[in-house]
Structures are given as structure tokens and as C-alpha cells.
Amino acid sequence: MTPELVIVKIQSLLSSDNTENLAQQRAIAMEYCNQCTQVHELLEHCGAMIKAGREYSALEFAESSTLLERINTLSFKEGKIWLDYCAEKKLPSPMPFDETLVEMVSALYQKSISQTHPLYRDYRRAMRLRDFDKALSVITTISKINSTDELAKEECQRLRKSVVERKLKRLAELLHGNIPETNDEFEKICAFLERNDDYVRGMPEWTEAMKKRAEISQANLYEKAVGIVSKMRMLSPDENLDEVVSLLGELNSLPENLKLSPIDEDFIESISKYALKRQAEKISKEKIARAVVAITEELENKKAVDNKLRLEKLKKLRSEASSGLSTEIAKVLDKKISVLEKKLFMRKISLYSGIFAGVSLLGVGGYFGSIIVIDKMERKDFETSLAKISHIEDPNEKLNSLNKLEAKYRDILNDPAFGGKFLDIKKQADAKVAETDRLKKMLDFAEKINYTTASSKDVSEAKKILDKVGEDVFLLPESVQPAIKERLDKIQSKAIDKIEERKTNIRRRIRDLLKNYEELLAQYESFNFDRTMLDKRYDVIVPELRALMEDSDSIFKPDQIDIDSYNDLSNRIKDAKSKYADFDDARKSLLSSKTFEEYIAMAKLLNDNPNVPADFTKKLSKILNQTQAIKTGQLANYADASAVENAFRIGEFSRAVVKLPQLLGDVHIYVRENGKRIHSLGEAVERENKWDSGSETMQRVNEIVEGGTTNTVLYRKHQIDGQIPTGEKLFKLGLSAESKFAQEVLNIAAQDSLIEAIEYCANGNVNPVFKLILEKYLFEQMRKDPIFSGLLYSKTALAREKMVNKHARGFSFHSWLFENGPRKRFVEKELYSTPLPNLKKEAKVCVDSILIIQKNPLKMVGIVQENGKKKVFADSKGAIWAVNMAGNFSRMASSMDIMGKGSAELSPLFAEVKSDKEVNDEAVAKFNHESADKSTKKAK
């Protein structure tokens, strides 16, 4: 409940004609007391900081706790009426606020500050860190203190508007989403905007937020009411009456518009009636019990009190106690009242008779059964003795004499004319004795204090006591003063020496602790020391240092330079501890990772954290640079990433219908009549004309000449009967062996696969230059789809491709027709001196190996610590992989047992589940099995 709401309820209670039930009155009074108690504690804490010279900290504290605002709210104008009301109703009421402390806090806002004040420093820092909420809080405080600083006010308004806009935007986001009923952020934003209502009044977002806030508040209040009812159902009004009444008061303090279920309403009504009835009975019994106790105390009181007042008091108490008195106490009380009545009556008789020697009142004596005789001489003796006693200087001696006089002349003292003077003298003597005893007790306390080890509060109190005794000793009678002064001087001299010695020791200890504190800060900032050790040292240094620095007692108050140094170091070490804790927790999480996914997630967080030391980031970057290599792992030995990624999609390697260039696949050989061979691009076009006496043959060929160009040449031969033939005719030898070979290669590519065609081509028995050109052409076809053609899965094929491309430079499609010299022999030697292995088998085994490894990836088994030592958390049987010193992820050893140094710090350690040999053997076995099955099916 807010202070404002409490005050409204109190004002309503005071102005209402209908008396609220006792439970509700007590609940409101208790809530007001609690609110005031909280403010009392805040005020005392703030005052202690001011007394300790920590005005800036006190100002920050007062602002953050809205101390003065709460004091002003709780100090409402009907406060005196409310306190009287509480006293009348026997309700709890708070102590008034300490006006001195309130003035001290108010004075904080009356001192103008300059740009060098810590508040301006905090404001600039908050703006630099873009902590606009903090900046607004600080600039608001500045504008309150420097009320004439227009720039501060303008900046405050500008920043307030900016923060309101941000909060309003965030509020819209929360409203757009689903706000839980316990959303602290939503409530904080609403509270802030409510304090700045002039900026958001009338805005639809704010209107909607207020509606939503009311709904949430109503729901929370309903839930609270239901909870209270549930608690009351579990309690017995007879056994837990106070708790039930307290809960009823708490329930009554809730808004009246809460609609509970009819069952709950009936339960509340019934238990309220019963509990309030029991409460009234209890209060009545307590009132009777208090009256009985008061009667007992009054009957035992031997002090001289006016008989009339005592009689009235006893009669009033007897009326209040009523039936609560026991028979024995009632008899004693009645007897005491009767005696007092007799004394008062006799006093009246003595005053009106005028006779002091003695009077015999027969009529009255018959009624009371006694005769009062007052001797005049006895009274004179009393007056003489009293006069002598009044001149005695020693208060103790005077008091003893008065006590003896009182015992001797008890009857005379009943006369106000004598008793009043006696009581005045005795009261003065009592006061002097009490004052002397008070000073002696104060000196006893100061003497018992150990000024070296006692708390500063006790030492300060002792010093104040000694100063007070030094002031008050002169008020004592002169006969008592010397002894008190002598004792005071002795204690005071000793105390001053011990206090000065302690001040020196404290100052020296503070300097030593500040030095240790600064060293601790440097160690936190370096990130090179064990955090547990640093935290233990922090827990040793800080409590002692804080106790010394926050000592508000002026005797042992530290120097301001030490206070400033402590505050600065505290702020810096707080940041350093937070940064180191974030880094150390993340580092521990990294080094305790059990999977690579956990490791890499923490590594990225650490790498992005600006507070991580550069040396650690450098080590970590070496690992992060190998992330992809680590994910690829053992597969890096088999194929590149794209091939590995698509391995599961490979069934049979792709076939291809390849269209060969004519210079490779359509070269025909013809022979001229002189025996010279010519190469034709395609077959010759031949036509023969015949007639009765002869014939003519015409042949048109595309003759291939040097340079790869073709010339269309027409050959004609005439034959006439009886004459010698003229012209020339070509004789056809057919398709060249190379072109026939190329056709065979293409058939294999179309029916089996391109990779099989490569192998067939390389192992063929034709012109090596032709094979080189054809191979290059086939590799170009495979490059169009290197994955499904199998090229990327065969290391031999890839190496062969490089070699073919290297040696094919300078050759064209026609080069095989005209190259018969050293280059032909060189190609033969370099490329075709040994047969090519089974490329298809190699590629297929590679694909199956990849699939096997993907099912059995590298297993993370440990991490290399920062000191280079291995931390192994899982068993390993295979070879060990890690990032080496050079920053490359590779196989480090055949087993963990023989693994030496050479791994990078922070590197995760991986173990092979299956070795390359095991993987290869399994893949080869699978290939052989599938090949055997195909052969069997083909044979069938």
C-alpha cells in the first residue's frame, strides 16, 4: 500500500461518522506504523551518512528512496488528531520524525553544486554509457539542488521527454504482446509514466496501459483476497485470534469493489462477527487484568501521595476491575479505601476545630472509634529539626536525616501544612543524590570501557559522558565535587591517550587496507588470478575496510582523502568483479563443455565479449578459425565440403550422352592412288556417272590439313573405253581407329558413367595425343557436375585431371593427326606408361567411407587447459585430433596415451570412433559385395 493511500484511508476514518470495526482500524494503524518505521530507518541511515561526511552518498540515497517526499506525505495535517485517536483506541502509533535529521537531509538540497561535483560526473558517465534512466535521475537531482540553473532544467526536461518516449515505445511493445500479471517491467514503466503524466496524458497507448494496469491490479487484489480467505479457513479463531483479526483488517483494507464468491462472503461475515466478539471479550479481560495489576501496585506503593488522589484512583480502578478481583484483594482494597476515607474526614475535623492540644470528639469518635490528639510541642520539635536538616550540605546525609524525621513524625506529615515543606526538602535532596549517583554511574560506564577494543559507538558515548560529567559536576554541592572531579580527571586522561593511540592505529590500518584493496583491484582487472582466491581475499578486506570507512562517529571518522579513495576503488572493483565474474563463469562453462556444440556456443559468446582479455581472445580465435575444419573433422581426408555434404545423395555415378567434336569422333582415312593417306572430316561425297563408252567418278572430301582447318577437295577420274583413264580416285580405308575408340568411350559414358569412361580412355591402345585430348574433353564434361559424376570423390581422378590439363596445353582437337615427334613420345611416357587404377571403385569407396564417418563422427573427449594440460572427460580408443600450435585442426596422435605437447591451448580434443583403415576396409567390402551381386545378376 502506498503512503498516499494510507493517508487517504486515515483521513476517511477520521472524517467518517460510522466507526469502522476494530480489525480495520488496527490494520490501518499498523500499516501507517510500518510506513513510518521504514522512513525512520531510511532517515537514520541517511543521517548517519551525513554525519560521517558522506554527503554525496546521502544525497544519492535520499533521492533513490524519495525520502523527503515520503516524510512530507506521512506528516499530514491531521497527524496530531490521528495520534490522539490511536491513544484513545489503544492502537499502535509511530514516533515522530527527528526534526534535526529532517533538517540535515533538507540541507543537502540547499547547497549549490559546481560542474566538478560527483553528480555531474555520474551524469556524464550515465550519458556516455547510454544509461538514460540513471542520467535522468541524476540530472533531476541536480536541477533540484541548482534550482536557478536554467541549463540543468532544460536538459532535465529534454532528457525526461526522451526517456518518456522510449518508455512509451516499450510500453506499446508490451501491450502488443501478452503481459503476464507479474510483469515487473510493465509496472515500473507505468509507475514512471504516471509520475510524468503531463507528457502522456490522452495518448491511446497510455490510456490502454492504464486500463491494462487496472485489470492486472484488480486481478492481483482478487488473488490476494482469495489467499487471505484461504489462510483464515486454515486458522481457528479461538487459538489464533490475533492472526485472524489481523487478516480481517488486511482484507478490510482492500477495495470494496472486489467481488468474492457468495461462499467466501458468507464465511467472511460469520468469522468477522465471531472474531470481533472474541476480540472485544479479550480486550475487556485485558482491561480488567490491567486494573487488577494497577490495584495491586497501588496497594503495595509506600510513597507519600495525596490521600484524596489515591482514594479517587483506587475507586476508579475498583470500578474497572469489577468481578476480576479476588476475594482477598477485594477485602484489602475495601479496607484501604475505608482508611483513606477516615483520614480525609479526620483532616477536615482538625482543620475546623482550631484545637491543637487535643480534642475528644465523642460523637465523631463513636462513629470512627478513634480520638486524634495533636501535641503542640511535638509540632514545634518537628519544625526545628526540619530547619536544621535543610542546612545540611551533603545530600546523602540530608536524605538520611529526612528519613529518620519521617519515621518519627509520620502523623504530623499527614498535615499538608507540614508534609508539603518536608516533601519539597526531601525532593531536593533526592534530586541531588540522584544527580550524584547519575554522574557516578556515568563515570562507572566510562571507566569500564576498553578504549582500544570497544565499538566506536561505545567510545563516542563514553567521551560524551566524560564531557557531560565535566559540565554537570559544578551543579553538585561543593562537598561532593572534589571526589567526582578527581575521578573524572583520572578517567579522562586515560581515555584521551587511548583514543589518540587508536586513531593512529585506525589511520594506519586504513592505509594498509586501501593498499591491499588497490592491489586486489589490479588483480581483478588482470583476469590472471584465480577468482575464488580473489573473492576470499575480498571477503576478508572489504568488511573490515567498510566498517572503518562507514564509521559515522566523529571520533574515528576517516580522512576525506581516504573516503574518496575508498569510494573510487569500490566503484571500480565492483565493475571489475562483475566483468571478471562474467568472464570466469563463461570460461569455466567453456572448459567444462562436453560437446562441440556447447563449446562453440560459449566460445562465440566469449569472443564477442569486450571484457575478455586480449590474450585469451587470441587463443580462442585460433580455435574459432578452425570451426568448419572441426565440423568436417575426419571427412577432410576424403573430399571437400560440398562433396561431403552431398554424399548421401549419391547412388550410381551419373551417365552422360556426350557429343564429340568431329575432329575426334568423325575422322575418316582415304588413300590416294600414289599411296598417300589423307584424313577427311566426315565421309567423302561420291558420285559416279556412266555411259555406254565409259564412266566418270567424282569424290568431294573435307581434307584436314595442318592447323586443323579443312579444305574441300574434288577428286575426278574419267574412264573411256579404249583410252587411258585420266584423273585420280580415292580409296576408302574407313573410320580412323581413334574415332572408333572415341565412340567406344562415349558408349561407356552413356551406359556406365563418365568416370568409368575416363579409366577406359586412359588405358586404351591408341594415339597417346588423341587420348590426352579426349581425356581433357571428358574431364570438362565431368566438371559440369563434379559431385554426381564422381570426380570429387576420386583423388586419383582429381590428380589425373590436373596432369591432363597441364600436358594438354598447346594441343587442339586436330593435334593428334600431325603430332608424331618427341611430344607424342613424351605424352606416352608421362601419362600412359602405367595403367590407370579403377577410378569408379575409388570414388564409390570414398562415398561409402564418408557415409560411414558421418554415422561415426569424431567424439569430443576433452579440452586442452590454459596451462597446456589435457582435461579428458571421456574414454577414447582411436586417434586424437586437435587444433595444433600453428592453428590447424589435424590428427595429433594415434591414441591419447602417447599424445604429447603441440596442441593449442583451449583446443577441444576429439577421438576417432573408427580409424581410416577400418572405414576403408568396410567401404571396400561393401563395394566388392555390390560388384559381385551385379556380376551375378548380369550372368543370369
Secondary structure as UniProt FT lines:
FT   HELIX           3..15
FT   HELIX           22..51
FT   TURN            52..53
FT   HELIX           55..64
FT   TURN            65..66
FT   HELIX           67..74
FT   TURN            77..78
FT   HELIX           79..89
FT   HELIX           99..107
FT   HELIX           108..110
FT   TURN            115..116
FT   HELIX           118..128
FT   TURN            129..130
FT   HELIX           132..145
FT   TURN            147..148
FT   HELIX           150..176
FT   TURN            181..182
FT   HELIX           184..195
FT   HELIX           197..200
FT   TURN            201..202
FT   HELIX           204..233
FT   TURN            237..239
FT   HELIX           241..252
FT   TURN            256..257
FT   HELIX           262..300
FT   HELIX           307..321
FT   HELIX           322..324
FT   HELIX           327..353
FT   HELIX           362..368
FT   HELIX           376..390
FT   HELIX           395..408
FT   TURN            409..411
FT   HELIX           412..414
FT   HELIX           416..448
FT   TURN            451..453
FT   HELIX           456..472
FT   HELIX           473..475
FT   TURN            478..480
FT   HELIX           481..526
FT   HELIX           531..549
FT   HELIX           560..591
FT   HELIX           596..608
FT   TURN            610..611
FT   HELIX           614..624
FT   TURN            625..626
FT   HELIX           627..632
FT   HELIX           633..637
FT   HELIX           641..645
FT   HELIX           647..649
FT   HELIX           662..665
FT   STRAND          667..671
FT   TURN            673..674
FT   STRAND          677..681
FT   STRAND          685..691
FT   TURN            692..693
FT   STRAND          694..704
FT   TURN            706..707
FT   STRAND          710..720
FT   TURN            721..722
FT   STRAND          726..727
FT   STRAND          731..735
FT   HELIX           737..751
FT   HELIX           754..762
FT   HELIX           768..783
FT   TURN            786..789
FT   HELIX           791..793
FT   HELIX           795..807
FT   TURN            808..810
FT   TURN            813..814
FT   HELIX           815..818
FT   HELIX           822..831
FT   HELIX           839..855
FT   STRAND          859..864
FT   TURN            866..867
FT   STRAND          870..872
FT   STRAND          880..884
FT   TURN            885..886
FT   STRAND          889..893
FT   TURN            897..898
FT   TURN            905..906
FT   STRAND          908..911
FT   HELIX           916..939
//
